[in-house]
Amino acid sequence: MSSDLVDIASQSAKGSFTLLVGDAVSTIVLALGSILIARFLGPEGYGVYSLAIAAPAIFISLIGLGVDSAVVRFLAKFRSEEKPEYSLSFMKTAFTFRFITGLAVWLVCFLSSDILATYLLNRPDISFYIKLSSFLILFQAFFNLLYNISVGLDRYDIGTTAKIFMSIVKSSLAPLLVLIGLGVAGAVIGHVLGFAVAVIVSVLTIYLGPYRNLRKVVANNGGHEGGFIEDLNMMIGYGLPLYISSLILLLADQYRLILLAHNVSNFDIGNFQAAGNFASLLVVLSTPIATALFPAFSKLDLASSEIKKAFQYSVKYTGMLIAPASFFTIIMSRILVEIVYGHGYSTAPVFLSLYTVVFLYSVFGSIVLDNFFNGIGETRINLKATMIYISSFIPLSVVLTYFYSVVGLITSILVSSILKVLYGLFTAKRKLRTSIDINNSMRILIASGVAALSILPFSFNQFIPSYVSLLIGGILYLIVYMTMLPIVKALQKTDVDILRNLFQNQGMLKPVVELLVKYESNLIEKITG
């Protein structure tokens, strides 16, 4: 692995950890805040609050046009090419375009709040709350843009800090405003102000830091900035396929709920949603990795051999992290559901185990492929992959959900997802001469599977308290998995050296990684003799 690739990989590893910490902290804080809001408002008030913030959420999803993704791609690319004038121009264009579109869409939502309340939500009396929540269109849309700017500039700390500020302000202010008598209006205002504070924090830190530095460099070098129309064409040309893909997947999520509503009981829908909440924890683990990989691929030359190595290493190490987490969730699903939801959600463990299989596809590149194609500028490939997913999911889900209820729906998701992954792998091989190491993928699955078998007694045991089973099972699983990796040759000496180099400057992560690396090194030495 070359020094340039090591530097990029090290930056991605650091970025992944920073984003993971930010996501974890903000998720926990937001969850606590949501519980307080729900308790203070009561079921009816909380329902009104949920509907009030749902309307602007629809508008927010419509104004992106792929600009957020384009910002990550091109800012990372321009930085690697040492073109600060292009970065500066791109940031200005993105900010201006978001302001124009955000203001226009906010005005539409604000002025049509009566219509939205009456005809879209069938709640004429919540028009005032929609007016209040419409300001989310401005603040949340700007927050999304600024967050992606920080990722593109490799300033993950800015986005993470802003996200944590948002969660703290919202989760403290919204319940407080409800308590002092503002009710639903207070909850909505607190929600909006959370994003407003996050925007202020992001703007100040980006302007006083990377933006001001770029201006100084451009002023000293006399670089020529691009024009607004030129930059905008580049953004839309790159981002539009991703925008269409995201809209399709958004509609697919709504379609799933509609399909369930027509074919299964409320009991099964509740169990499916509970299973989905657990699966979202794996998303929290995988999303920071995928986010950090996006700018990493954007920095590499498509014609070089480095990008092929980066792809293979990304798939391998992502799989090493996500696959064991998935197997653990599959085996311990009953205990996880019982601890959080109790015994009433009797079918949720089955749904969770089956649905989590989709995360095992990570060893075949499911998490890496999208960001690989986005990073090298091939967004149309991702659009085609989405079309393959949706064209197989819709007919399969109709038939399988009708005959097999929720299990049929999940099966259709699994089949459609693997078809999408296979298309991505085929395209990467055919167009870019890039492929995964299938032997490594199978070895990771074997190591994870053996570790999962070791904790089966804890999963089925009804006499040991659930918390104890989860704790002991988790420790045993980690030990067996780490031991199996070198035994099945999923982890070799070169991997240990790479991981040591990647995390040598990673602060608080370094001691943990050093401990694991030392354990793996000793095992490899004993195995190889």
QUITA-V981818 format. One record per pair of residues at least 24 apart in sequence whose ideal C-beta (glycine too) atoms are under 8 Angstrom apart, sorted by sequence separation. I is the first residue (numbers start at 1). J is the second residue. D is the distance in whole Angstrom. If there is no record, write none. Layout:
i={I:I}
j={J:J}
d={D:D}
This chain:
i={70:110:169:170:329:392:496:109:169:170:293:452:455:496:330:390:451:454:67:167:329:330:389:392:451:106:109:166:169:388:389:493:496:106:166:169:289:451:491:67:326:329:389:450:451:67:106:166:326:388:389:450:493:105:106:165:166:286:289:388:492:165:289:326:327:448:451:491:325:326:386:447:450:482:486:63:102:103:163:385:388:485:493:65:102:162:165:285:286:323:326:487:162:285:322:323:447:482:486:63:385:446:447:482:486:63:102:162:323:384:385:101:102:161:162:282:285:322:323:447:483:487:322:444:447:486:63:385:446:62:98:99:159:162:282:319:381:384:447:98:158:161:282:318:319:446:319:322:443:59:381:443:444:59:98:158:282:315:443:158:315:59:315:318:59:95:155:279:315:318:381:440:94:155:158:278:366:373:143:150:369:56:132:139:146:149:153:315:354:378:55:155:311:314:366:370:373:94:129:133:136:140:143:147:155:278:351:355:358:366:369:373:129:132:136:139:143:146:150:351:354:358:361:365:369:372:376:128:132:135:139:142:146:149:153:311:350:354:357:361:364:55:91:126:133:275:278:314:355:129:133:136:139:143:278:347:351:358:365:369:132:139:142:146:354:361:365:55:135:311:364:55:275:278:372:274:365:55:55:87:54:274:307:51:274:365:51:364:79:275:279:286:52:56:63:71:75:79:271:274:275:278:282:297:302:48:51:55:59:79:270:271:293:297:300:302:60:68:72:76:271:272:275:279:286:298:300:52:56:60:64:68:71:75:271:275:279:282:290:294:297:298:363:364:48:52:55:56:59:63:67:71:74:75:76:274:289:290:293:297:298:363:55:56:57:69:72:73:268:272:276:293:296:297:363:49:52:53:56:60:64:68:72:267:271:275:279:290:291:294:295:48:52:56:60:71:286:290:294:363:293:363:53:56:60:360:311:91:316:315:316:319:323:327:331:312:315:319:323:326:327:330:88:91:311:312:324:328:332:335:308:312:316:320:324:327:328:331:335:308:311:312:316:319:323:327:331:334:88:308:315:332:87:88:307:324:328:332:339:316:331:338:339:84:88:302:335:339:19:52:96:242:84:85:92:93:22:33:84:272:335:336:29:36:40:49:53:93:97:271:335:15:48:52:85:89:90:92:156:19:22:26:30:33:34:37:41:84:88:89:94:242:245:249:252:264:268:269:272:332:18:22:26:29:33:36:37:40:45:49:53:85:89:93:97:241:245:248:252:259:263:268:332:335:15:18:21:22:25:29:32:33:36:40:45:49:84:85:86:93:238:240:241:244:248:255:259:263:19:23:26:27:30:83:85:86:151:239:242:15:19:22:26:30:33:37:85:90:94:151:154:238:241:242:245:249:252:256:260:264:332:14:18:22:25:29:33:41:45:89:93:241:244:248:255:259:263:264:331:11:41:151:152:151:90:328:41:260:328:260:328:37:259:256:324:324:74:74:70:71:74:70:73:320:70:67:70:66:67:69:70:65:66:69:320:65:68:320:66:67:66:69:65:66:64:65:66:66:66:65:64:316:64:317:61:62:313:61:61:76:80:76:80:75:76:79:80:73:77:72:73:76:77:72:76:74:69:73:72:27:24:23:20:23:20:23:22:19:20:19:20:18:17:16:19:15:16:19:16:15:16:15:13:12:15:11:12:12:12:11:9:8:8:8:5:76:5:9:73:4:8:73:2:5:9:73:5:69:1:69:1:66:9:13:17:13:10:14:6:10:14:17:9:10:13:6:10:6:10:13:1:1}
j={94:134:193:194:353:416:520:134:194:195:318:477:480:521:356:416:477:480:94:194:356:357:416:419:478:134:137:194:197:416:417:521:524:135:195:198:318:480:520:97:356:359:419:480:481:98:137:197:357:419:420:481:524:137:138:197:198:318:321:420:524:198:322:359:360:481:484:524:359:360:420:481:484:516:520:98:137:138:198:420:423:520:528:101:138:198:201:321:322:359:362:523:199:322:359:360:484:519:523:101:423:484:485:520:524:102:141:201:362:423:424:141:142:201:202:322:325:362:363:487:523:527:363:485:488:527:105:427:488:105:141:142:202:205:325:362:424:427:490:142:202:205:326:362:363:490:364:367:488:105:427:489:490:106:145:205:329:362:490:206:363:108:364:367:109:145:205:329:365:368:431:490:145:206:209:329:417:424:195:202:421:109:185:192:199:202:206:368:407:431:109:209:365:368:420:424:427:149:184:188:191:195:198:202:210:333:406:410:413:421:424:428:185:188:192:195:199:202:206:407:410:414:417:421:425:428:432:185:189:192:196:199:203:206:210:368:407:411:414:418:421:113:149:184:191:333:336:372:413:188:192:195:198:202:337:406:410:417:424:428:192:199:202:206:414:421:425:116:196:372:425:117:337:340:434:337:428:120:121:153:121:341:376:121:345:436:123:436:152:348:352:359:126:130:137:145:149:153:345:348:349:352:356:371:376:123:126:130:134:154:345:346:368:372:375:377:136:144:148:152:347:348:351:355:362:374:376:129:133:137:141:145:148:152:348:352:356:359:367:371:374:375:440:441:126:130:133:134:137:141:145:149:152:153:154:352:367:368:371:375:376:441:134:135:136:148:151:152:347:351:355:372:375:376:442:129:132:133:136:140:144:148:152:347:351:355:359:370:371:374:375:129:133:137:141:152:367:371:375:444:375:445:136:140:144:445:428:211:436:436:437:440:444:448:452:434:437:441:445:448:449:452:211:214:434:435:447:451:455:458:432:436:440:444:448:451:452:455:459:433:436:437:441:444:448:452:456:459:214:434:441:458:214:215:434:451:455:459:466:444:459:466:467:214:218:432:466:470:151:184:228:374:217:218:225:226:156:167:218:406:469:470:164:171:175:184:188:228:232:406:470:151:184:188:221:225:226:228:292:156:159:163:167:170:171:174:178:221:225:226:231:379:382:386:389:401:405:406:409:469:156:160:164:167:171:174:175:178:183:187:191:223:227:231:235:379:383:386:390:397:401:406:470:473:154:157:160:161:164:168:171:172:175:179:184:188:223:224:225:232:377:379:380:383:387:394:398:402:159:163:166:167:170:223:225:226:291:379:382:156:160:163:167:171:174:178:226:231:235:292:295:379:382:383:386:390:393:397:401:405:473:156:160:164:167:171:175:183:187:231:235:383:386:390:397:401:405:406:473:154:184:294:295:295:235:473:187:406:474:409:477:187:409:409:477:481:234:235:234:235:238:235:238:485:236:235:238:235:236:238:239:235:236:239:490:236:239:491:238:239:239:242:239:240:239:240:241:242:243:243:243:495:246:499:246:247:498:247:250:294:298:295:299:295:296:299:300:294:298:294:295:298:299:295:299:298:294:298:298:284:284:284:284:287:285:288:288:287:288:288:289:288:288:288:291:288:289:292:291:291:292:292:292:292:295:292:293:295:296:296:296:296:299:300:300:375:306:310:374:306:310:375:306:309:313:377:310:374:309:379:313:379:498:502:506:503:501:505:498:502:506:509:502:503:506:501:505:502:506:509:498:501}
d={8:5:6:3:8:4:6:4:4:8:8:7:8:5:5:8:5:5:6:7:5:7:5:5:8:6:6:5:5:8:7:8:7:7:6:8:6:4:6:6:5:8:7:7:4:7:4:7:7:6:4:8:6:5:5:6:4:8:7:6:7:5:8:4:7:6:6:8:7:5:7:6:5:7:6:8:6:7:7:5:5:7:8:7:5:4:5:7:6:8:7:8:8:7:6:6:4:6:5:5:5:7:5:7:5:6:5:5:6:7:5:8:7:7:4:7:6:4:5:8:7:7:8:8:5:6:5:8:5:7:6:8:7:8:6:5:7:8:5:6:6:7:6:6:4:8:8:7:5:5:5:6:5:8:5:5:7:8:4:6:7:7:7:5:5:7:8:8:5:6:8:6:6:8:7:7:7:7:5:7:7:6:6:6:7:8:8:5:7:8:7:7:8:5:8:8:8:7:6:5:7:5:5:7:6:8:6:5:6:5:4:8:7:5:6:4:5:4:7:7:5:6:6:6:7:7:8:7:6:5:5:5:7:6:5:7:7:7:6:6:5:8:6:8:7:8:6:7:7:6:7:6:8:7:7:7:6:5:7:7:7:5:8:6:8:5:6:5:8:6:7:8:8:8:8:7:8:7:7:8:7:5:7:5:5:5:6:6:8:5:7:7:6:7:7:7:7:7:5:4:8:5:7:6:5:7:6:5:8:7:7:7:6:5:8:8:7:6:5:5:4:8:4:5:7:8:8:4:5:6:8:6:5:3:4:4:6:5:5:4:7:4:8:6:6:6:7:5:5:6:7:6:7:6:7:8:7:7:5:3:8:4:8:8:7:7:5:7:6:5:7:7:7:6:8:8:7:5:4:6:7:4:4:8:6:6:8:7:8:6:7:7:5:5:6:5:5:5:6:5:7:6:7:8:8:7:7:7:8:5:7:8:5:4:5:8:8:6:6:8:6:7:7:8:5:8:8:8:7:7:8:6:5:6:5:7:7:6:7:7:8:6:8:5:5:4:6:6:5:5:7:7:6:7:7:6:8:6:5:8:5:5:7:5:6:7:5:7:8:7:7:7:5:5:8:8:8:7:5:5:5:7:7:7:6:5:7:5:6:7:5:7:5:6:8:4:7:8:7:6:7:5:5:6:8:6:6:7:6:4:8:5:6:6:8:8:6:8:8:8:4:3:5:4:3:8:6:4:6:5:6:3:8:4:7:4:5:5:6:6:5:5:6:8:7:6:7:8:5:6:6:7:4:6:5:7:6:6:8:6:7:8:5:6:8:7:7:6:7:7:7:8:7:8:5:6:6:7:6:4:6:5:4:6:6:6:8:5:7:8:7:6:7:7:4:8:7:7:7:5:6:7:5:6:7:5:6:7:8:6:7:4:8:6:8:5:7:6:8:6:7:7:6:6:8:8:6:7:7:7:5:5:7:7:7:5:7:8:7:8:7:4:6:7:8:5:5:7:8:7:4:8:7:5:7:6:8:7:7:6:2:5:6:5:8:7:7:4:4:5:6:8:7:8:7:8:7:7:6:8:7:3:4:8:8:7:8:7:5:5:8:4:7:6:5:8:8:5:7:6:7:5:8:7:7:6:8:8:4:3:8:8:8:5:6:8:5:6:8:8:4:4:8:4:8:8:6:8:4:7:7:5:6:7:8:8:5:7:6:7:7:7:6:6:7:7:6:6:7:8:8:7:8:5:7:6:7:8:8:5:6:6:6:8:7:6:7:7:8:8:6:8}
